[in-house]
Amino acid sequence: MALYSLLLAAVFVVGAPYWLVRMLTSGRYRAGLSERLGRVPAELRALASGRNVVWLHAVSVGEVLAATRLVQELESTLGPDWLIVISTTTATGQALARERFGATIPDRVFYYPLDFAFAVRAYLRELRPKLLVLMESELWPRMLAECRRANIPVAVVNARVSDRSFARGTKVRAIWSRLLRMPALFLAQSDEDARRLVAMGAESAAVRVSGNLKYDVRAPKRTAVAEHIRALAAGRPILVAGSTHGAMKGERLSEEEMVLGAWEEASKALPVLLVLAPRHPQRFAEAAALLSNYSCAKASTLAANPSTSAEVVLLDTIGDLASTYSIAAVAFVGGSLVPRGGHNPLEPAQFGVPVVIGPSYENFRDIVGRLQQQHGISIVQDHQQLAGVVADLLRNREQAAELGRRAQAVFEQQQGATARTVEALTALLPTRSEAHR
């Protein structure tokens, strides 16, 4: 652990000039800096004082969405004697977490500390959590070691192991196995994820399959932004392209450009409103520049300009994509026509919307596999095929509706992971009498 801390400090020092420049030029990198360095907000300290605390960490937007119902169910099960606090790593995750969780209990959302002993210990000392819950795969050695030293159980929920992580983990199994033996519990999304965790060194007795929490996530069917977009469509079918990425190194086109080509092809037969939602907010300006030759409206301004006419809407808000999928005639889920591993196809599937993805979906292999088994998803190999499939689905509404119904049925059949997760987590917590010692 001393060597790890030394290496982390060296990386921090060497990278300091770069991060200083980024902080001076972008508020995104300044956000929460003092919290990341171990300053526990006074409001959070006061909130946690004398309470039984469960600390849940969700890295970014996807993990916050997956944790939403879990937090609600845990609160209902544990009752008023317990407080659940939530940390995130990214600024976008922080914004969504404050919206989802801060509304009910202000000041319980904060930035996850950097993995230095002084920063980690400051939070453990002030919060004194009875349990640390990590979403999916966020394992930091110092945090795990300090929790073990303080006898704080750690549970990794909705755990998954990507192809890339598995390949790397098995190469350095001697190192990974030490890390993977620290958590008290892994709740894996699938049998394959469980198998991979054990193969990388986790104790088989600590690994269980609880299912994917994302099957239990139900987005609000209508947000104000979604309603504004629906009104703007004025009866036109809506193509929503969500979580799109820029061009990879060596690639010529971004996913936004690929989708624009498909939309233009489909629009030859009938008018279609396109909604583009880049995955990362820092790419909003890039996408806006790409759309400068089109009649484009920004979702963030629709409330002030509800009568705006447009061919394309740039979804430049946080937390509205899931509900915007509910008004789609067809949904394309990005990160899949470029080799990014894909994003969650259940977000549109839950609404019975036909889903189209590209060939890169390894981060959601189990979900996509279940959808494929029921013929509830369309997988295209490139942007040319995307254009044909989107045009067909927009023309053939019965075919599109059937594809959407099959996807929605898969979503409904796979629910229940939240209840299993809550049951497993509460078993790790002390009894009422022990908690108040």
N, C-alpha and C positions, 0 to 999 in steps of 0.2 A: 504493500500500500504506500510505503514511503517513496518507492521508485515511481509509482503511478502519479503521486502528488507532484514529484519533481518534474516529470515529463509534462504534466498538465500546466504547471507554472511556466515551464520553458515555452510551451506553445502560446500561452497567454502573453508572455513578454515579447516573443518574436512577432506575434501578430498584432501587438499593441498599435503600431503606427497605422496599419490598415484600418483597425476598428476605430481609432481616433478620427481618421478622415471620414469614415462612414457615419460616425455619430455627429460630426460637424455638418454633414451634408444631408442627413436623413434622420428625421425624428423617430423613425421606426427603430433605429439602433440605440437611441437614447432611452426609449420607453422602459421603465422599470429597472434601470441600471442599479440604483441603490438597493432595491429589493434583491436583485440577482447577486449582489455582493454581500448579502447577509443582514441588511437593515430590515428588521421585521416591522411593518407599519404599526404605528401606535394603536390604530383602530382595530387591527387584527389581534393584537395582543390583548386589548381590553375585551374583545368579543370572545376570545378563547379562554380567558382567565377563569379558572374554577369549573370549566366544562369538560365533558368527555368528548374528545376530538377524534374524528376520522379524517385523515388527509388524503384527498384524491388528486392525482396528477394526470392531466390530459394535455398532451403536447400542443395540439393545434385544433383547427376547426373540426376536422373529422372525428377526433377523439372526444371533443366537447359534445358534439352531436350524439355520439354513441353513449356518452355518460349521462345524458339528460334524464332519461327514464330511470337509470340505475340510482342516481342521486335521489330522485323522488321516492322510489320504492324503499331505499335504505332509510330515508327520513321517516317514512310512514311506519316502518318496522321497528326502528330504534326508539322513536318517541322523542319528547322534548328534552330529555336529559342529555341528549347527544347533539353535537354540532359537526356538520360536514363542511370542511373548508376545501377550496379548489384552487390548484395552481395550474398555470400554463407556461409554455416556453415562448410561443410566438405572440406578436402583437395582435394578429387577427384572432387567434384563439382566445386571447385575453378579452378582446372586445365582445366576442360572442358569449364567453363565460359570464361576463358582467351582465349581459342582457338576460341570459338564461337563469343564472343563479343569484346574481347580485340584487335582482329586483325583490326577491323574497327576504334575503338577509344581506343587507348592505355590508361591505367591507370584508366579506369572506373570500374574495377572489384576489389572487396575488400572483406574482411571477416566481417561478421555480428558481431556487438558488443555483449558482454555479457550483460545480462539484469539488469545491475546496472545503477542507475540514472546518475552517472558521465560519463559513457561510452556512453550511449544512447544520452544524451544531447550534448556531443561533436560532434556527427555526425549530429544531427538535427541542431545544431548551424552553422556548417560549410556548410552543403549541402542545408539547408533551402528548403527542398522538397515541392513541391505543392501537392504531392500525394505519399503515400506509398502503394505499391502493394505487397501483400504476396501471395505466391504460395501455394495452397492446404490447409494446416492446421497449419501453423507456427504462433501461437499466444503467445506472451510474454507480461505479464501484464504491466511491466514498460514501454516498448516501446509503447503500446497502450495508457497508461495513459499520457505519455509525448507528444504523437502526439495530443491527445485531448487537453491538456493544451496549445499547440502551434497552435491549430486550423488547424492541418494538417489532411485531410481526409485519412482514411485507407480503402483499398478494398482488400478482400480476393477472389482470383480468382481460378478457377478450384477446388473449395472447395469440400471436401469430408469428410465424417465421417465414420470411420471404425466401425465394430461391437464392437471392444474392446473400442474405444473411446466413442461410444454411451452408452455402458453399464456403463462406469465410469462416463460419463457426467451427466447421468440422476440420478445417486446416489448422486451427489453433485451439483444438479441443482442450488441451491441458490448461489453457488460460480461461476459456469460456466456462469450463466445468466448475471452476472455483467460484465464478460469478453466479452461475445458475443454481448453485446449491445454497445460496444465501436466502432467497425468498422462501417463505413457509408454504406458499401455494401458487401454482400456475393454473388458471382456468383457460383452457385452449379453445379456439374457435372450432377446430375440427380434429378428427382422428389423425390426419396427416400432420397438423401443427403439433399435436401431442407427441407423435412419434419423433418428429424432428427435435423437439426440446430434449427428450430423453437421449437421443443420439448425440446431442451436443453436450450432454453432461448433467442435465437436471435429474434429480432423484425421481424415479418413476412413481413413488408413493406420493410425491408432492404435485404430480401432474394429473389433472382431470379434464375431461371434455365437457364444457357447459353450453357450447353453441355460440353463435355470433350475436352480440348485443344489437348489432345494426338491423337485425330482423325485427327488433322490438321498438325501433325508433319510428315514431309517427310525427311527421312534420305538420305544422298547422297548414290546413288545406288552402287557406287564403291569407296572405299578408297584404298590407296596403300596397306594397310594390307590385305584387302579383296582380292585384285588382286593377291597378293603373295600366299595367301591360295588357291585360285582357281587354280593357276598354279601348286602348290604343289599337288593338288588332281589329276591332270593329267587324268581327265575324270571320276574319281571315284565319286559316289554320296557323298554328304557332310551332316553329321548330326551335327547340331549346338545345343549345350546345353548352354543356356545363363542364367546368373544371378543365378548360382547354389550356394547352401548354405551347410555349414557343418552339421554334425549330431547334432540334438537337444539333450538336457539332457534326458537320458533314451533311446535314439535311438542308434541303432548299426551302421547304415550306413550313410555316407554323401550322398548328391545328386550326387556328382561326382562318387562315388562308384556305386550308383544305375544306373547311365547313362552308366558307363563302362560295367556293366553287360548286359545292353540292347544292347549296341554296339557290344559286343563280340558275342551275340546271332545272331544279324542281319548279322554280318560279316561271319557267317558260310555259308550263301547262296551267298554272293557277297562281294567284297572288298568295304569298306566304310571308308572314312576319318572322324574322329571325331574331332570336335572343342569344347573344354571345356572353358567356360568363367565364372570363379567364380565371384560372385557378389561384393565381397570386395577385394581390392588389397592386404590387409594384409594376405589373404589366398592364394596368388599366390604360395608362397614357400611350403605351405602344399600340394597344388594340384600338384606341380612339384615333390614332394617326392612320392606322390601316383602314379605318372606316370613313376617312375624310371625303372619299369620293362617293359616298352613299348618303341617303337621307337617314341620319342616325340620331337617336335620342338616348340620353343617359338616364338610367333608372333613378339615379339620385336626384334628378331634376323634374321627374314626372309629376310629383305632387304639386310643384309650383307651376307647371305647364301641362295640365291634364289634357288639353286639346291638341297637343303637338302631333303632327302626322309624321310617320317615319316608316322606312323599310326595315331598319335594323334597330334593336335596342341593345345597348351595352350595359350589362348588369354590373354596375360598379358599386354595389353595396355588399355588406357582409351579412350572412345569415339568411338571405332571401332565396337562395338557389333552390333549396328543397321544395319550398312552397310554389316557386315559379314552375317547377316541373309539373305541378298539378294542372296547369292550364295548357300544357303542351299537347299537340297532336302527335308529335314524334320527338323523342329525346336522343341526343347523341351524348355519351359520357366520355369525356376526354382523358388525356394521359394514356390513350390506347392506340392512336395512330402514330404516335411517337413512342419510343421505348421507355416509358415511365412506369409501367406496371399497372396502369389503369386506376380508376376511382370507382366509387360504390354505385353499382347499377340498381341497387334497391331503392335509392332515393326517388327515381321516377317510377320504378316498378310498383311501389306501394299504392300508387294512384291508378294503376291499370294503364299506364302510358307505355306504348311500344318503345323498346330500348334498342339502340344500335351502338355497338362498340367496335373498336379496332382489334388487331391481333395481340396487343400487349395488355394482358389482364392478370399477370401472375400474382399481383398483390391481392386479388380477389378471386383466386382460382376456384375455391370451394363454392362461393356464391354463383359464379358464372357456370360452373359445372352443374349445379342444381337447376339453374335456369335452362341450360342446354338440354338436360334430361327431359324436361317438360316442354321443349320447343318454345321457350318463353323469352328468347333473346335473339337478335340478329347480329352476327359477327362478320365484319367486312375486313378485307385484307389491305385495302389502300383507299385513297381519297376518290379514285375513279369509281370504285365499287360503292363507296359511300353515296355518291351522287345518284346512282341507279336505285339503290335500296331506299333511300329517303324519298325519291320521286315516286317509287312504287307504293310505299306506305301512305303517302299523302294522297295519291290517286285512289287507292283501294282501301277505303275506310273499314270495310268488313274484315279484311285481312289484318289491318293494323289493330282493330279492336280485339280480335282473337289473340294476337300476339300479346297485347297488353293484359288481357284476362288471364292468360296462362302465367305470365310473370307475377301478377298480383296474387294468384293462387299459391305460388311458391313462397312468396313473402308471408302470406297468412299461415301456411302450414309449418313454417320453421320457427315460429315465435315460441317464447318460453325461456330464453337464455337469461333474461333479467331475474326471473324468480329463482332460477337455479344459482345464479351468481349471488344474490342476496342471501340465500340460505347458507352458502359456503362461507361468505364473509362474516356473517353474524356468528358462525361457529368459532371463528378466530378471536372474537372479542371476549373480554372478561365478563363475568356475571355482574349483576347490578351491585352486589355487595363488594366484589373485587374492584369494580370500576371506581368506587368512591373512597377507596383506601388512600 
